[in-house]
């Protein structure tokens, strides 16, 4: 299995403000139904977490090939 560092979003806290979308250098975040989702192009840089006013984004180590979180 591959180890992947990426952004993980707590959608219970996410209000869909989209502050995270423009700061992502690889365009890995989209808003769907007023919630942020991260795709597998995330590089785990933390730019999104640093601007999230709801503090609902964490950078985590995950095992396997994840698609959308």
CHARMM-style PDB file with segment names, atoms N, HN, CA, C and O in Angstrom:
ATOM      1  N   UNK     1       0.819  -1.189   0.000  1.00  0.00      PROA
ATOM      2  CA  UNK     1       0.000   0.000   0.000  1.00  0.00      PROA
ATOM      3  C   UNK     1       0.862   1.251   0.000  1.00  0.00      PROA
ATOM      4  O   UNK     1       1.965   1.272   0.547  1.00  0.00      PROA
ATOM      5  N   UNK     2       0.338   2.280  -0.620  1.00  0.00      PROA
ATOM      6  HN  UNK     2      -0.558   2.263  -1.064  1.00  0.00      PROA
ATOM      7  CA  UNK     2       1.030   3.557  -0.656  1.00  0.00      PROA
ATOM      8  C   UNK     2       0.635   4.404   0.546  1.00  0.00      PROA
ATOM      9  O   UNK     2      -0.526   4.395   0.955  1.00  0.00      PROA
ATOM     10  N   UNK     3       1.589   5.135   1.115  1.00  0.00      PROA
ATOM     11  HN  UNK     3       2.532   5.143   0.783  1.00  0.00      PROA
ATOM     12  CA  UNK     3       1.267   6.097   2.146  1.00  0.00      PROA
ATOM     13  C   UNK     3       1.046   7.439   1.480  1.00  0.00      PROA
ATOM     14  O   UNK     3       1.854   7.887   0.667  1.00  0.00      PROA
ATOM     15  N   UNK     4      -0.055   8.071   1.834  1.00  0.00      PROA
ATOM     16  HN  UNK     4      -0.712   7.707   2.495  1.00  0.00      PROA
ATOM     17  CA  UNK     4      -0.447   9.317   1.198  1.00  0.00      PROA
ATOM     18  C   UNK     4      -0.687  10.360   2.288  1.00  0.00      PROA
ATOM     19  O   UNK     4      -1.385  10.092   3.266  1.00  0.00      PROA
ATOM     20  N   UNK     5      -0.115  11.536   2.120  1.00  0.00      PROA
ATOM     21  HN  UNK     5       0.452  11.754   1.326  1.00  0.00      PROA
ATOM     22  CA  UNK     5      -0.407  12.661   3.002  1.00  0.00      PROA
ATOM     23  C   UNK     5      -1.360  13.554   2.233  1.00  0.00      PROA
ATOM     24  O   UNK     5      -1.078  13.962   1.107  1.00  0.00      PROA
ATOM     25  N   UNK     6      -2.511  13.857   2.866  1.00  0.00      PROA
ATOM     26  HN  UNK     6      -2.740  13.526   3.781  1.00  0.00      PROA
ATOM     27  CA  UNK     6      -3.498  14.651   2.154  1.00  0.00      PROA
ATOM     28  C   UNK     6      -4.415  15.366   3.119  1.00  0.00      PROA
ATOM     29  O   UNK     6      -4.433  15.086   4.317  1.00  0.00      PROA
ATOM     30  N   UNK     7      -5.169  16.286   2.573  1.00  0.00      PROA
ATOM     31  HN  UNK     7      -5.154  16.513   1.599  1.00  0.00      PROA
ATOM     32  CA  UNK     7      -6.162  17.012   3.354  1.00  0.00      PROA
ATOM     33  C   UNK     7      -7.389  16.148   3.559  1.00  0.00      PROA
ATOM     34  O   UNK     7      -7.855  15.482   2.634  1.00  0.00      PROA
ATOM     35  N   UNK     8      -7.902  16.162   4.762  1.00  0.00      PROA
ATOM     36  HN  UNK     8      -7.524  16.703   5.513  1.00  0.00      PROA
ATOM     37  CA  UNK     8      -9.144  15.459   5.091  1.00  0.00      PROA
ATOM     38  C   UNK     8     -10.116  16.479   5.674  1.00  0.00      PROA
ATOM     39  O   UNK     8      -9.754  17.259   6.555  1.00  0.00      PROA
ATOM     40  N   UNK     9     -11.334  16.469   5.186  1.00  0.00      PROA
ATOM     41  HN  UNK     9     -11.629  15.836   4.470  1.00  0.00      PROA
ATOM     42  CA  UNK     9     -12.318  17.470   5.570  1.00  0.00      PROA
ATOM     43  C   UNK     9     -13.403  16.855   6.436  1.00  0.00      PROA
ATOM     44  O   UNK     9     -13.973  15.816   6.101  1.00  0.00      PROA
ATOM     45  N   UNK    10     -13.677  17.507   7.547  1.00  0.00      PROA
ATOM     46  HN  UNK    10     -13.214  18.351   7.819  1.00  0.00      PROA
ATOM     47  CA  UNK    10     -14.789  17.116   8.412  1.00  0.00      PROA
ATOM     48  C   UNK    10     -16.026  17.834   7.867  1.00  0.00      PROA
ATOM     49  O   UNK    10     -16.245  19.012   8.150  1.00  0.00      PROA
ATOM     50  N   UNK    11     -16.822  17.119   7.089  1.00  0.00      PROA
ATOM     51  HN  UNK    11     -16.645  16.162   6.859  1.00  0.00      PROA
ATOM     52  CA  UNK    11     -17.964  17.760   6.445  1.00  0.00      PROA
ATOM     53  C   UNK    11     -19.081  18.144   7.407  1.00  0.00      PROA
ATOM     54  O   UNK    11     -19.968  18.913   7.037  1.00  0.00      PROA
ATOM     55  N   UNK    12     -19.058  17.634   8.616  1.00  0.00      PROA
ATOM     56  HN  UNK    12     -18.337  17.009   8.917  1.00  0.00      PROA
ATOM     57  CA  UNK    12     -20.033  18.097   9.605  1.00  0.00      PROA
ATOM     58  C   UNK    12     -19.743  19.537  10.003  1.00  0.00      PROA
ATOM     59  O   UNK    12     -20.662  20.291  10.323  1.00  0.00      PROA
ATOM     60  N   UNK    13     -18.473  19.921   9.986  1.00  0.00      PROA
ATOM     61  HN  UNK    13     -17.727  19.309   9.726  1.00  0.00      PROA
ATOM     62  CA  UNK    13     -18.080  21.292  10.315  1.00  0.00      PROA
ATOM     63  C   UNK    13     -18.066  22.206   9.091  1.00  0.00      PROA
ATOM     64  O   UNK    13     -18.262  23.414   9.222  1.00  0.00      PROA
ATOM     65  N   UNK    14     -17.838  21.648   7.912  1.00  0.00      PROA
ATOM     66  HN  UNK    14     -17.679  20.667   7.805  1.00  0.00      PROA
ATOM     67  CA  UNK    14     -17.690  22.443   6.692  1.00  0.00      PROA
ATOM     68  C   UNK    14     -19.003  23.127   6.347  1.00  0.00      PROA
ATOM     69  O   UNK    14     -20.054  22.490   6.295  1.00  0.00      PROA
ATOM     70  N   UNK    15     -18.929  24.445   6.108  1.00  0.00      PROA
ATOM     71  HN  UNK    15     -18.074  24.963   6.150  1.00  0.00      PROA
ATOM     72  CA  UNK    15     -20.131  25.184   5.718  1.00  0.00      PROA
ATOM     73  C   UNK    15     -20.122  25.577   4.239  1.00  0.00      PROA
ATOM     74  O   UNK    15     -20.984  26.329   3.785  1.00  0.00      PROA
ATOM     75  N   UNK    16     -19.140  25.062   3.491  1.00  0.00      PROA
ATOM     76  HN  UNK    16     -18.439  24.450   3.860  1.00  0.00      PROA
ATOM     77  CA  UNK    16     -19.091  25.324   2.053  1.00  0.00      PROA
ATOM     78  C   UNK    16     -18.679  26.732   1.679  1.00  0.00      PROA
ATOM     79  O   UNK    16     -19.023  27.205   0.596  1.00  0.00      PROA
ATOM     80  N   UNK    17     -17.953  27.409   2.544  1.00  0.00      PROA
ATOM     81  HN  UNK    17     -17.673  27.024   3.423  1.00  0.00      PROA
ATOM     82  CA  UNK    17     -17.569  28.806   2.283  1.00  0.00      PROA
ATOM     83  C   UNK    17     -16.659  28.963   1.069  1.00  0.00      PROA
ATOM     84  O   UNK    17     -16.608  30.036   0.470  1.00  0.00      PROA
ATOM     85  N   UNK    18     -15.948  27.914   0.707  1.00  0.00      PROA
ATOM     86  HN  UNK    18     -15.989  27.042   1.194  1.00  0.00      PROA
ATOM     87  CA  UNK    18     -15.031  27.825  -0.442  1.00  0.00      PROA
ATOM     88  C   UNK    18     -13.745  28.636  -0.300  1.00  0.00      PROA
ATOM     89  O   UNK    18     -13.064  28.879  -1.296  1.00  0.00      PROA
ATOM     90  N   UNK    19     -13.400  29.057   0.905  1.00  0.00      PROA
ATOM     91  HN  UNK    19     -13.953  28.860   1.714  1.00  0.00      PROA
ATOM     92  CA  UNK    19     -12.131  29.758   1.127  1.00  0.00      PROA
ATOM     93  C   UNK    19     -10.942  28.887   0.718  1.00  0.00      PROA
ATOM     94  O   UNK    19      -9.907  29.404   0.297  1.00  0.00      PROA
ATOM     95  N   UNK    20     -11.089  27.582   0.840  1.00  0.00      PROA
ATOM     96  HN  UNK    20     -11.930  27.162   1.181  1.00  0.00      PROA
ATOM     97  CA  UNK    20     -10.011  26.648   0.557  1.00  0.00      PROA
ATOM     98  C   UNK    20      -9.762  26.443  -0.940  1.00  0.00      PROA
ATOM     99  O   UNK    20      -8.645  26.115  -1.342  1.00  0.00      PROA
ATOM    100  N   UNK    21     -10.769  26.630  -1.744  1.00  0.00      PROA
ATOM    101  HN  UNK    21     -11.676  26.897  -1.418  1.00  0.00      PROA
ATOM    102  CA  UNK    21     -10.678  26.306  -3.174  1.00  0.00      PROA
ATOM    103  C   UNK    21      -9.593  27.110  -3.897  1.00  0.00      PROA
ATOM    104  O   UNK    21      -8.744  26.503  -4.551  1.00  0.00      PROA
ATOM    105  N   UNK    22      -9.579  28.445  -3.813  1.00  0.00      PROA
ATOM    106  HN  UNK    22     -10.268  28.938  -3.282  1.00  0.00      PROA
ATOM    107  CA  UNK    22      -8.582  29.186  -4.592  1.00  0.00      PROA
ATOM    108  C   UNK    22      -7.140  29.070  -4.110  1.00  0.00      PROA
ATOM    109  O   UNK    22      -6.218  29.395  -4.858  1.00  0.00      PROA
ATOM    110  N   UNK    23      -6.924  28.610  -2.870  1.00  0.00      PROA
ATOM    111  HN  UNK    23      -7.673  28.346  -2.263  1.00  0.00      PROA
ATOM    112  CA  UNK    23      -5.550  28.524  -2.367  1.00  0.00      PROA
ATOM    113  C   UNK    23      -4.882  27.192  -2.691  1.00  0.00      PROA
ATOM    114  O   UNK    23      -3.673  27.048  -2.508  1.00  0.00      PROA
ATOM    115  N   UNK    24      -5.648  26.224  -3.166  1.00  0.00      PROA
ATOM    116  HN  UNK    24      -6.630  26.341  -3.314  1.00  0.00      PROA
ATOM    117  CA  UNK    24      -5.072  24.917  -3.479  1.00  0.00      PROA
ATOM    118  C   UNK    24      -4.227  25.012  -4.749  1.00  0.00      PROA
ATOM    119  O   UNK    24      -4.746  25.346  -5.813  1.00  0.00      PROA
ATOM    120  N   UNK    25      -2.916  24.718  -4.644  1.00  0.00      PROA
ATOM    121  HN  UNK    25      -2.494  24.447  -3.779  1.00  0.00      PROA
ATOM    122  CA  UNK    25      -2.046  24.858  -5.810  1.00  0.00      PROA
ATOM    123  C   UNK    25      -2.266  23.807  -6.901  1.00  0.00      PROA
ATOM    124  O   UNK    25      -1.799  23.971  -8.028  1.00  0.00      PROA
ATOM    125  N   UNK    26      -2.978  22.727  -6.564  1.00  0.00      PROA
ATOM    126  HN  UNK    26      -3.357  22.594  -5.649  1.00  0.00      PROA
ATOM    127  CA  UNK    26      -3.205  21.672  -7.555  1.00  0.00      PROA
ATOM    128  C   UNK    26      -4.686  21.502  -7.901  1.00  0.00      PROA
ATOM    129  O   UNK    26      -5.076  20.524  -8.539  1.00  0.00      PROA
ATOM    130  N   UNK    27      -5.504  22.465  -7.474  1.00  0.00      PROA
ATOM    131  HN  UNK    27      -5.187  23.260  -6.957  1.00  0.00      PROA
ATOM    132  CA  UNK    27      -6.946  22.464  -7.769  1.00  0.00      PROA
ATOM    133  C   UNK    27      -7.611  21.150  -7.364  1.00  0.00      PROA
ATOM    134  O   UNK    27      -8.393  20.580  -8.125  1.00  0.00      PROA
ATOM    135  N   UNK    28      -7.290  20.671  -6.150  1.00  0.00      PROA
ATOM    136  HN  UNK    28      -6.654  21.133  -5.532  1.00  0.00      PROA
ATOM    137  CA  UNK    28      -7.798  19.384  -5.680  1.00  0.00      PROA
ATOM    138  C   UNK    28      -9.106  19.492  -4.898  1.00  0.00      PROA
ATOM    139  O   UNK    28      -9.663  18.472  -4.493  1.00  0.00      PROA
ATOM    140  N   UNK    29      -9.606  20.714  -4.680  1.00  0.00      PROA
ATOM    141  HN  UNK    29      -9.153  21.542  -5.010  1.00  0.00      PROA
ATOM    142  CA  UNK    29     -10.799  20.890  -3.852  1.00  0.00      PROA
ATOM    143  C   UNK    29     -11.955  21.429  -4.686  1.00  0.00      PROA
ATOM    144  O   UNK    29     -11.798  22.364  -5.470  1.00  0.00      PROA
ATOM    145  N   UNK    30     -13.108  20.818  -4.496  1.00  0.00      PROA
ATOM    146  HN  UNK    30     -13.235  20.058  -3.859  1.00  0.00      PROA
ATOM    147  CA  UNK    30     -14.336  21.304  -5.131  1.00  0.00      PROA
ATOM    148  C   UNK    30     -15.425  21.380  -4.065  1.00  0.00      PROA
ATOM    149  O   UNK    30     -15.362  20.703  -3.039  1.00  0.00      PROA
ATOM    150  N   UNK    31     -16.414  22.212  -4.328  1.00  0.00      PROA
ATOM    151  HN  UNK    31     -16.465  22.762  -5.161  1.00  0.00      PROA
ATOM    152  CA  UNK    31     -17.574  22.324  -3.446  1.00  0.00      PROA
ATOM    153  C   UNK    31     -18.730  21.593  -4.119  1.00  0.00      PROA
ATOM    154  O   UNK    31     -19.092  21.896  -5.256  1.00  0.00      PROA
ATOM    155  N   UNK    32     -19.306  20.625  -3.404  1.00  0.00      PROA
ATOM    156  HN  UNK    32     -19.012  20.378  -2.481  1.00  0.00      PROA
ATOM    157  CA  UNK    32     -20.447  19.866  -3.896  1.00  0.00      PROA
ATOM    158  C   UNK    32     -21.509  19.899  -2.802  1.00  0.00      PROA
ATOM    159  O   UNK    32     -21.245  19.519  -1.662  1.00  0.00      PROA
ATOM    160  N   UNK    33     -22.700  20.349  -3.151  1.00  0.00      PROA
ATOM    161  HN  UNK    33     -22.915  20.658  -4.078  1.00  0.00      PROA
ATOM    162  CA  UNK    33     -23.793  20.440  -2.176  1.00  0.00      PROA
ATOM    163  C   UNK    33     -23.365  21.175  -0.910  1.00  0.00      PROA
ATOM    164  O   UNK    33     -23.658  20.738   0.203  1.00  0.00      PROA
ATOM    165  N   UNK    34     -22.666  22.300  -1.093  1.00  0.00      PROA
ATOM    166  HN  UNK    34     -22.427  22.655  -1.997  1.00  0.00      PROA
ATOM    167  CA  UNK    34     -22.214  23.160   0.004  1.00  0.00      PROA
ATOM    168  C   UNK    34     -21.247  22.491   0.975  1.00  0.00      PROA
ATOM    169  O   UNK    34     -21.207  22.836   2.156  1.00  0.00      PROA
ATOM    170  N   UNK    35     -20.474  21.538   0.477  1.00  0.00      PROA
ATOM    171  HN  UNK    35     -20.507  21.257  -0.482  1.00  0.00      PROA
ATOM    172  CA  UNK    35     -19.437  20.893   1.274  1.00  0.00      PROA
ATOM    173  C   UNK    35     -18.181  20.749   0.418  1.00  0.00      PROA
ATOM    174  O   UNK    35     -18.269  20.501  -0.784  1.00  0.00      PROA
ATOM    175  N   UNK    36     -17.017  20.905   1.039  1.00  0.00      PROA
ATOM    176  HN  UNK    36     -16.946  21.107   2.015  1.00  0.00      PROA
ATOM    177  CA  UNK    36     -15.753  20.762   0.320  1.00  0.00      PROA
ATOM    178  C   UNK    36     -15.359  19.295   0.223  1.00  0.00      PROA
ATOM    179  O   UNK    36     -15.536  18.525   1.167  1.00  0.00      PROA
ATOM    180  N   UNK    37     -14.823  18.922  -0.933  1.00  0.00      PROA
ATOM    181  HN  UNK    37     -14.679  19.547  -1.700  1.00  0.00      PROA
ATOM    182  CA  UNK    37     -14.304  17.577  -1.176  1.00  0.00      PROA
ATOM    183  C   UNK    37     -12.906  17.704  -1.760  1.00  0.00      PROA
ATOM    184  O   UNK    37     -12.637  18.609  -2.550  1.00  0.00      PROA
ATOM    185  N   UNK    38     -12.013  16.792  -1.370  1.00  0.00      PROA
ATOM    186  HN  UNK    38     -12.231  16.057  -0.728  1.00  0.00      PROA
ATOM    187  CA  UNK    38     -10.632  16.776  -1.849  1.00  0.00      PROA
ATOM    188  C   UNK    38     -10.447  15.543  -2.720  1.00  0.00      PROA
ATOM    189  O   UNK    38     -10.812  14.436  -2.325  1.00  0.00      PROA
ATOM    190  N   UNK    39      -9.876  15.739  -3.915  1.00  0.00      PROA
ATOM    191  HN  UNK    39      -9.580  16.638  -4.236  1.00  0.00      PROA
ATOM    192  CA  UNK    39      -9.653  14.568  -4.779  1.00  0.00      PROA
ATOM    193  C   UNK    39      -8.231  14.043  -4.624  1.00  0.00      PROA
ATOM    194  O   UNK    39      -7.455  14.555  -3.818  1.00  0.00      PROA
ATOM    195  N   UNK    40      -7.899  13.028  -5.395  1.00  0.00      PROA
ATOM    196  HN  UNK    40      -8.530  12.612  -6.051  1.00  0.00      PROA
ATOM    197  CA  UNK    40      -6.612  12.350  -5.218  1.00  0.00      PROA
ATOM    198  C   UNK    40      -5.415  13.098  -5.782  1.00  0.00      PROA
ATOM    199  O   UNK    40      -4.306  12.563  -5.771  1.00  0.00      PROA
ATOM    200  N   UNK    41      -5.600  14.311  -6.272  1.00  0.00      PROA
ATOM    201  HN  UNK    41      -6.501  14.746  -6.280  1.00  0.00      PROA
ATOM    202  CA  UNK    41      -4.453  15.107  -6.698  1.00  0.00      PROA
ATOM    203  C   UNK    41      -3.871  15.932  -5.545  1.00  0.00      PROA
ATOM    204  O   UNK    41      -2.863  16.617  -5.719  1.00  0.00      PROA
ATOM    205  N   UNK    42      -4.505  15.866  -4.373  1.00  0.00      PROA
ATOM    206  HN  UNK    42      -5.323  15.309  -4.232  1.00  0.00      PROA
ATOM    207  CA  UNK    42      -4.034  16.597  -3.189  1.00  0.00      PROA
ATOM    208  C   UNK    42      -2.589  16.204  -2.874  1.00  0.00      PROA
ATOM    209  O   UNK    42      -2.240  15.023  -2.875  1.00  0.00      PROA
ATOM    210  N   UNK    43      -1.759  17.206  -2.607  1.00  0.00      PROA
ATOM    211  HN  UNK    43      -2.042  18.165  -2.606  1.00  0.00      PROA
ATOM    212  CA  UNK    43      -0.355  16.957  -2.273  1.00  0.00      PROA
ATOM    213  C   UNK    43      -0.072  17.139  -0.777  1.00  0.00      PROA
ATOM    214  O   UNK    43       1.071  17.013  -0.338  1.00  0.00      PROA
ATOM    215  N   UNK    44      -1.103  17.431  -0.011  1.00  0.00      PROA
ATOM    216  HN  UNK    44      -2.031  17.533  -0.368  1.00  0.00      PROA
ATOM    217  CA  UNK    44      -0.944  17.556   1.436  1.00  0.00      PROA
ATOM    218  C   UNK    44      -0.150  18.766   1.881  1.00  0.00      PROA
ATOM    219  O   UNK    44       0.513  18.718   2.917  1.00  0.00      PROA
ATOM    220  N   UNK    45      -0.201  19.847   1.126  1.00  0.00      PROA
ATOM    221  HN  UNK    45      -0.740  19.886   0.284  1.00  0.00      PROA
ATOM    222  CA  UNK    45       0.607  21.030   1.446  1.00  0.00      PROA
ATOM    223  C   UNK    45       0.072  21.832   2.630  1.00  0.00      PROA
ATOM    224  O   UNK    45       0.822  22.563   3.278  1.00  0.00      PROA
ATOM    225  N   UNK    46      -1.231  21.696   2.914  1.00  0.00      PROA
ATOM    226  HN  UNK    46      -1.840  21.103   2.388  1.00  0.00      PROA
ATOM    227  CA  UNK    46      -1.820  22.390   4.050  1.00  0.00      PROA
ATOM    228  C   UNK    46      -2.305  23.794   3.784  1.00  0.00      PROA
ATOM    229  O   UNK    46      -2.765  24.469   4.705  1.00  0.00      PROA
ATOM    230  N   UNK    47      -2.215  24.254   2.551  1.00  0.00      PROA
ATOM    231  HN  UNK    47      -1.841  23.706   1.803  1.00  0.00      PROA
ATOM    232  CA  UNK    47      -2.675  25.615   2.236  1.00  0.00      PROA
ATOM    233  C   UNK    47      -4.158  25.783   2.571  1.00  0.00      PROA
ATOM    234  O   UNK    47      -4.569  26.818   3.094  1.00  0.00      PROA
ATOM    235  N   UNK    48      -4.944  24.772   2.270  1.00  0.00      PROA
ATOM    236  HN  UNK    48      -4.610  23.930   1.844  1.00  0.00      PROA
ATOM    237  CA  UNK    48      -6.380  24.835   2.532  1.00  0.00      PROA
ATOM    238  C   UNK    48      -6.666  24.909   4.033  1.00  0.00      PROA
ATOM    239  O   UNK    48      -7.503  25.696   4.473  1.00  0.00      PROA
ATOM    240  N   UNK    49      -5.971  24.092   4.808  1.00  0.00      PROA
ATOM    241  HN  UNK    49      -5.290  23.452   4.451  1.00  0.00      PROA
ATOM    242  CA  UNK    49      -6.178  24.068   6.258  1.00  0.00      PROA
ATOM    243  C   UNK    49      -5.834  25.407   6.891  1.00  0.00      PROA
ATOM    244  O   UNK    49      -6.457  25.815   7.871  1.00  0.00      PROA
ATOM    245  N   UNK    50      -4.843  26.087   6.331  1.00  0.00      PROA
ATOM    246  HN  UNK    50      -4.338  25.755   5.534  1.00  0.00      PROA
ATOM    247  CA  UNK    50      -4.406  27.358   6.915  1.00  0.00      PROA
ATOM    248  C   UNK    50      -5.417  28.485   6.718  1.00  0.00      PROA
ATOM    249  O   UNK    50      -5.373  29.479   7.442  1.00  0.00      PROA
ATOM    250  N   UNK    51      -6.324  28.352   5.756  1.00  0.00      PROA
ATOM    251  HN  UNK    51      -6.361  27.545   5.167  1.00  0.00      PROA
ATOM    252  CA  UNK    51      -7.307  29.419   5.519  1.00  0.00      PROA
ATOM    253  C   UNK    51      -8.722  29.053   5.935  1.00  0.00      PROA
ATOM    254  O   UNK    51      -9.618  29.891   5.841  1.00  0.00      PROA
ATOM    255  N   UNK    52      -8.946  27.842   6.387  1.00  0.00      PROA
ATOM    256  HN  UNK    52      -8.218  27.162   6.463  1.00  0.00      PROA
ATOM    257  CA  UNK    52     -10.300  27.386   6.711  1.00  0.00      PROA
ATOM    258  C   UNK    52     -10.821  28.063   7.984  1.00  0.00      PROA
ATOM    259  O   UNK    52     -10.279  27.834   9.065  1.00  0.00      PROA
ATOM    260  N   UNK    53     -11.870  28.898   7.868  1.00  0.00      PROA
ATOM    261  HN  UNK    53     -12.310  29.084   6.990  1.00  0.00      PROA
ATOM    262  CA  UNK    53     -12.395  29.577   9.055  1.00  0.00      PROA
ATOM    263  C   UNK    53     -13.127  28.630  10.011  1.00  0.00      PROA
ATOM    264  O   UNK    53     -13.283  28.945  11.191  1.00  0.00      PROA
ATOM    265  N   UNK    54     -13.573  27.483   9.514  1.00  0.00      PROA
ATOM    266  HN  UNK    54     -13.446  27.228   8.556  1.00  0.00      PROA
ATOM    267  CA  UNK    54     -14.270  26.508  10.354  1.00  0.00      PROA
ATOM    268  C   UNK    54     -13.311  25.508  11.008  1.00  0.00      PROA
ATOM    269  O   UNK    54     -13.720  24.696  11.838  1.00  0.00      PROA
ATOM    270  N   UNK    55     -12.026  25.577  10.623  1.00  0.00      PROA
ATOM    271  HN  UNK    55     -11.694  26.236   9.949  1.00  0.00      PROA
ATOM    272  CA  UNK    55     -10.998  24.652  11.124  1.00  0.00      PROA
ATOM    273  C   UNK    55     -11.427  23.198  10.961  1.00  0.00      PROA
ATOM    274  O   UNK    55     -11.283  22.385  11.873  1.00  0.00      PROA
ATOM    275  N   UNK    56     -11.956  22.892   9.780  1.00  0.00      PROA
ATOM    276  HN  UNK    56     -12.072  23.553   9.039  1.00  0.00      PROA
ATOM    277  CA  UNK    56     -12.458  21.535   9.534  1.00  0.00      PROA
ATOM    278  C   UNK    56     -11.551  20.730   8.607  1.00  0.00      PROA
ATOM    279  O   UNK    56     -11.923  19.636   8.185  1.00  0.00      PROA
ATOM    280  N   UNK    57     -10.368  21.254   8.284  1.00  0.00      PROA
ATOM    281  HN  UNK    57     -10.066  22.143   8.627  1.00  0.00      PROA
ATOM    282  CA  UNK    57      -9.448  20.536   7.397  1.00  0.00      PROA
ATOM    283  C   UNK    57      -8.196  20.160   8.171  1.00  0.00      PROA
ATOM    284  O   UNK    57      -7.572  21.001   8.819  1.00  0.00      PROA
ATOM    285  N   UNK    58      -7.839  18.893   8.093  1.00  0.00      PROA
ATOM    286  HN  UNK    58      -8.345  18.210   7.566  1.00  0.00      PROA
ATOM    287  CA  UNK    58      -6.624  18.387   8.722  1.00  0.00      PROA
ATOM    288  C   UNK    58      -5.769  17.711   7.664  1.00  0.00      PROA
ATOM    289  O   UNK    58      -6.284  17.172   6.684  1.00  0.00      PROA
ATOM    290  N   UNK    59      -4.470  17.744   7.868  1.00  0.00      PROA
ATOM    291  HN  UNK    59      -4.051  18.182   8.664  1.00  0.00      PROA
ATOM    292  CA  UNK    59      -3.547  17.026   6.996  1.00  0.00      PROA
ATOM    293  C   UNK    59      -3.241  15.713   7.691  1.00  0.00      PROA
ATOM    294  O   UNK    59      -2.753  15.696   8.821  1.00  0.00      PROA
ATOM    295  N   UNK    60      -3.532  14.611   7.008  1.00  0.00      PROA
ATOM    296  HN  UNK    60      -3.929  14.625   6.090  1.00  0.00      PROA
ATOM    297  CA  UNK    60      -3.387  13.292   7.627  1.00  0.00      PROA
ATOM    298  C   UNK    60      -2.617  12.347   6.724  1.00  0.00      PROA
ATOM    299  O   UNK    60      -2.540  12.530   5.509  1.00  0.00      PROA
ATOM    300  N   UNK    61      -2.055  11.338   7.355  1.00  0.00      PROA
ATOM    301  HN  UNK    61      -2.119  11.190   8.342  1.00  0.00      PROA
ATOM    302  CA  UNK    61      -1.415  10.243   6.642  1.00  0.00      PROA
ATOM    303  C   UNK    61      -2.462   9.165   6.454  1.00  0.00      PROA
ATOM    304  O   UNK    61      -3.081   8.722   7.421  1.00  0.00      PROA
ATOM    305  N   UNK    62      -2.664   8.742   5.230  1.00  0.00      PROA
ATOM    306  HN  UNK    62      -2.161   9.101   4.443  1.00  0.00      PROA
ATOM    307  CA  UNK    62      -3.650   7.702   4.916  1.00  0.00      PROA
ATOM    308  C   UNK    62      -2.973   6.566   4.172  1.00  0.00      PROA
ATOM    309  O   UNK    62      -1.995   6.785   3.458  1.00  0.00      PROA
ATOM    310  N   UNK    63      -3.478   5.379   4.330  1.00  0.00      PROA
ATOM    311  HN  UNK    63      -4.272   5.202   4.910  1.00  0.00      PROA
ATOM    312  CA  UNK    63      -2.970   4.216   3.603  1.00  0.00      PROA
ATOM    313  C   UNK    63      -3.870   3.949   2.423  1.00  0.00      PROA
ATOM    314  O   UNK    63      -5.091   4.059   2.538  1.00  0.00      PROA
ATOM    315  N   UNK    64      -3.292   3.601   1.293  1.00  0.00      PROA
ATOM    316  HN  UNK    64      -2.301   3.512   1.200  1.00  0.00      PROA
ATOM    317  CA  UNK    64      -4.095   3.215   0.130  1.00  0.00      PROA
ATOM    318  C   UNK    64      -4.302   4.350  -0.830  1.00  0.00      PROA
ATOM    319  O   UNK    64      -3.821   5.465  -0.628  1.00  0.00      PROA
ATOM    320  N   UNK    65      -5.025   4.045  -1.872  1.00  0.00      PROA
ATOM    321  HN  UNK    65      -5.417   3.139  -2.035  1.00  0.00      PROA
ATOM    322  CA  UNK    65      -5.326   5.028  -2.902  1.00  0.00      PROA
ATOM    323  C   UNK    65      -6.720   5.582  -2.655  1.00  0.00      PROA
ATOM    324  O   UNK    65      -7.717   4.938  -2.983  1.00  0.00      PROA
ATOM    325  N   UNK    66      -6.788   6.762  -2.084  1.00  0.00      PROA
ATOM    326  HN  UNK    66      -5.978   7.285  -1.818  1.00  0.00      PROA
ATOM    327  CA  UNK    66      -8.056   7.402  -1.782  1.00  0.00      PROA
ATOM    328  C   UNK    66      -8.492   8.249  -2.961  1.00  0.00      PROA
ATOM    329  O   UNK    66      -7.648   8.762  -3.695  1.00  0.00      PROA
ATOM    330  N   UNK    67      -9.769   8.403  -3.153  1.00  0.00      PROA
ATOM    331  HN  UNK    67     -10.454   7.986  -2.556  1.00  0.00      PROA
ATOM    332  CA  UNK    67     -10.243   9.241  -4.237  1.00  0.00      PROA
ATOM    333  C   UNK    67     -10.801  10.550  -3.706  1.00  0.00      PROA
ATOM    334  O   UNK    67     -10.119  11.572  -3.790  1.00  0.00      PROA
ATOM    335  N   UNK    68     -11.999  10.564  -3.170  1.00  0.00      PROA
ATOM    336  HN  UNK    68     -12.553   9.735  -3.102  1.00  0.00      PROA
ATOM    337  CA  UNK    68     -12.591  11.806  -2.656  1.00  0.00      PROA
ATOM    338  C   UNK    68     -12.825  11.685  -1.160  1.00  0.00      PROA
ATOM    339  O   UNK    68     -13.376  10.688  -0.693  1.00  0.00      PROA
ATOM    340  N   UNK    69     -12.409  12.697  -0.405  1.00  0.00      PROA
ATOM    341  HN  UNK    69     -11.961  13.507  -0.784  1.00  0.00      PROA
ATOM    342  CA  UNK    69     -12.694  12.710   1.033  1.00  0.00      PROA
ATOM    343  C   UNK    69     -13.486  13.932   1.377  1.00  0.00      PROA
ATOM    344  OT1 UNK    69     -13.831  14.136   2.541  1.00  0.00      PROA
TER     345      UNK     69
END
